[in-house]
Amino acid sequence: MSDPVILFILAGGLGVALMATAAYGMFMTQKAAAQRATRIARATLAVPQIVQDPPRQRGKNSKRLLSLFAGLGERLSIMGGADAQRTADLLASAGFTNRDSVVIYAFVKTILPTSLTVFAAIWLLARAPAMANIPYQIAVAAGLGLLSARGIDLFVSYHRNRRLQAARRGFPDMLELFVIASEAGLAMQPALVRIATELRDLHPDLANELIRTTNELRLSNDRKSAFEGLTKRLPLIEIGHFTQTLLQAERHGTPFSTAMRVLMRDQRADRLFRIEEKAARLPVLMTIPLIFLIMPAVFVVLIGPAVLSVLDNIIRGM
């Protein structure tokens, strides 16, 4: 096994260990906060003779270390400032809607490239001869760190694009079902629940977002904020038109079935336009395979016999 492979495996193991330690630290911190909140609640209810948990000396230092790792990720997310909300929206659109997603992302984005760069630099400098190719070794270590940082962004972007493409494919089905449900007499909220139930097997991501939106509507009854949250989690033009149509229909008293039928007609025209646009691009896309794959074979078939005949005449003349 070559040295770069060993280096990559060791650095990856170090990064995984750090991330696991941070996750366990967050879990222990949350557990301690929940126990503290329970004791405070008991004290405010004036329960006599609250039994305090006996202090545990064993593992005290390890808990402090884990709390330090958990707090480090939280501080890194706060240091982002204006980028914190943008990062949260990006992770939400990628499907990472946990409340600690920003903390974990900030921790991994900072610790993993740094640890990989430092470990790679130490490994390469230790194996190289004294004062031999030191700039090259440092450049390789920095390149590995940059690749790991870029790899995290590519991972999030891949999940985001895959999720948005799946939601875009399922949007026409959702719209058709919404028209059917609204014309059957269902209100907006029961219609969303029924549509999410029907789409759960075919389009699970879109169904989960609809279920989350209906839960937010039940809890807050603020339709504008609930639909804005849906638009942030699924930043698609179709979803934006859908939520704006629902809000305008409610504001102006228009029946949902009429509004959804108009939106469905517009979406069908938009899909037809996109298909025609892709069809118009086919001749341009076929140019490269035509030049590099088809034309050489045509030249061989057309010119090959003539070339062979000339070669035979040359050989006979010699």
N, C-alpha and C positions, 0 to 999 in steps of 0.2 A: 504494500500500500504506500502511495507516494506521500511526501510531506504535506502538500496542500490539502489532500483529503483528510489526513490526520488532524491538521490544523483546523479545518472546517468542522470536523466532528467534535473536537474538544471545545472549540469556541461555541458551537451550537449547544453542547451540553451545559456549558457555563451559563449561557443565556437562558436556557430552559430552567435551570436551577434557580437563577435569580428571579425569574418570573413566577415560579412556583412559590418561592419564599415570600415574594410580595403579595401574591394572592392569599396565602395562608395568613400573612400579617394583617391584611384587610379584614379577613374573616374573624380573626381573634379580636381585632379592635372593635368591630361591630358587635361582637358577642359581649365584650366587656362594657360597651356603651349601653347595650340592652339591659344587662344586669344592673348597672348603675341607675338607669331610668326606672327599673322596677323597684329598687330600694327607695328611691326618692318618692315614688308614688305611694309606697307603703307608709313612709314617714309623713307625707301630707295628709294621709287618711287617719293619722294618729293611732296606728295599730300599736298596742303596748308590747314592749319587750321584743323588739325586732332582733332576730338572731342574726348576727354578723357571720359571714363565712370566714372560716379560719384561714389565716394567711398561708400561702404556699411559697415556701422559699425555693423549692426546686423548680427550675425552669423560669425563674423571675428574670434573669438576664436575657434569656432567649426571647421572652415576650417583649422585653424592651427593644431588643434588636428588630423583631418583627414589626413592632409599632413604628419604629424608625423608618423601615422600608415603606410601610403603608403611608406614613405622613409625607415621605419624600415624593411619592407619586401625586398626592393631593397638592403639595406646594408647587410641583412642576405644572400642574394643570392650572393653578391660579396664576402663576407667572405668565401664562399665555396671554392674559388680558383680553383684548378684543378678539383674539383668535379662539378663545375657549368656546364661545357659542357657535362659531363657524365649524370648529372641530366636532362639537356635539351634533350639529346638523348633518355633517358628513358621515359620522358613525351611525346616526339614526337612519339615514338613507341607505346605508350598507347593511342594515338589519341588526346592528348592535345597539339596542335600546335600553340596556341596563344602565342604572344611574351611576355606576362606577366605570362605565366604558371610557369616559374621557380620562379618568385617573389612570386606568390600566394602559390606555394608549399613550399617554404622556410618559408614563414610567418606562414602557417598553421602547418607545421611540428615543428616549434619552439614554437609558442604561445599556440596552443591547448593542447599539453601535459603539458606545464608549468602551464597554468591556471587551468587545470583539477587537477593537483597534489596539487597546493596551495589551491584551493577551497575545495578539498576533505579532505586535512589535517585540514583546519580550521573547516569544518563541523564536522568531526569525533572528534576532540579534544574538540570542544564546547559541544557536546552531551555526551561525556564520563565523568565519575567522575574525580575528581582531581587526577592526578598522577596514573591513572589506565590504564594499557595496552597501554602506550604511544608508545613503539616500534611497537606494533601490528598495531596501528592506522597509524603510519608513513609508515609502510610497505604496508598497504592496499592502502594508497594514492599514494605511489610511483609505486605500481603495476598498479593502474588505469592509471597513466601517461604513463607508458611503454606500456600498452595495447593500449592506444589511438595512440601513436606513431607508434606502429606496425600495427595498423588498417589502418593508412594512407598508409603505404607501401603495405599492402595486397590489399587495394582498387586499387592502381595503378597497381600492379602486375596482379590482376584479369582482369582489362580492357585490359592490354597489352596482356596477354595470349589469351583472348577471341578474340581480334582483329587479332592477328597473326594466330590463328587457322582458323578464317574465311578467311583470305587472302590465307592461304595454301590450303584451300578447293577450292577457286576460281581460283587459279593459273592455273590448267590444262585447265579450260575453256578459260581463257585469252590466253593461249598459242595456243590453237586450233584456236581461232578467229584471232590471230595474223598471223598464217600461212595462213589462208584463205584470210585475208585482203592483205597480202604481195603478194600472188600469184595472187590476183585480180588486182594488179598494183598500189596499194596505197603505198606512201612513209611511212617512219617510223612515222613521226609526225601525218599525217592524220589518219594513221592506229591506233595509240594510242587513238586519239579522238573518232574514230568510236567504238573501243573496249570498251572504258569507257562508251559510250552511251548505248551499248548493255548490259553491266554488271551492270548498275546503279540499277536496280530493284533486281537482284539476289545476287550480291555481292557489296553493296554500299561502304564499306570501301576501297576495292581494286579499285573501279571505281573512288572514290574521290582522291586517291593517283595518279592514272594515269592522271587525269585532272590537278592536281597540277603540276605534272612533265611536262606536255605539256605547261602549262602556264610559267613555268620556262624556258623551251626551247625557247618559243617565246620572252621572255623578254631579256634573256642573250645570247642565242645561244651557250651556253657552255654546251655541252652534258655531258661531264665528271662530272662536278659539279652537274648537274641536276640528273643524275643517282646515284651519290653518296648520294645525299639527299634522293632519293627514297630508297636506301639500308639502310640508317640510320632510316628512318621512318618505314620500314618493314624489320627488320634484319632477313631475312630468307635465307637459302642456295639457294632455288630456285630463289629468286629475285636476289641474287648476281650472279648466273650463267646467268640469263637472261640479266642483264645489261652488264656483261662482254662480252657476245656473241654479243650484239648490238654494243658495242664499238669496238670490234675486227673486226666485219664485216665491219664497216665504215672505220676502219684504213687500212684494207687490200683490200678493194673494193669488198668483197664477197656479193652476193645478199642476202637480208634479208630473202627471202623465203627459200633458201638453209640452212642458218644458223639456222633459227627457226625450220626447219624440223629435223635437226640433234639434236637440243636441245629437241624437243618434243619426239624423239625416246629415248634419254637418260632419260628423265623424266618418260616415260612409264616404262622403265626397273627399274628405282629407285622405282616407286610406286609398281611394282610387287614384288620387293625385300622386301619392307616394309610390304606388305600384307603377304608374306610368313613368315616373321619374327614374325608377330603377331600371325599367325596360329601355329607356332612352340611353342609359349609361352602358348597356351591354355591348354595343359595338366598340366603344372605347376600351372596355375591359377585355374584350376578346382580341385586341390588337397584339398584346404581349404573347399569349399562347400561340396566336397565328404566326407570328414572326419566328419565335424560338422553337416551336414544336411541330407545327404543320408544314411551314415552308421548307425546312431542311429535308423532310421526307419527300416533298414534291420535287425538290431539286434533284434528289438522289434518283428518283424514278425517271425523271425526264432526261437528265444529263448523264446518268450512270452508264447506259448502254453506249452512248457516243464516246465517253471517256475510255471505256473498256476496249472499244474498237480501235481507237487511236493507239492505246498501249499495245494491243496485239500487233498492229502494223509496225510499230517501232521495234518490237522484239523480233519480228520476222526479218525486218530489214537489217538488223544487226547480225 
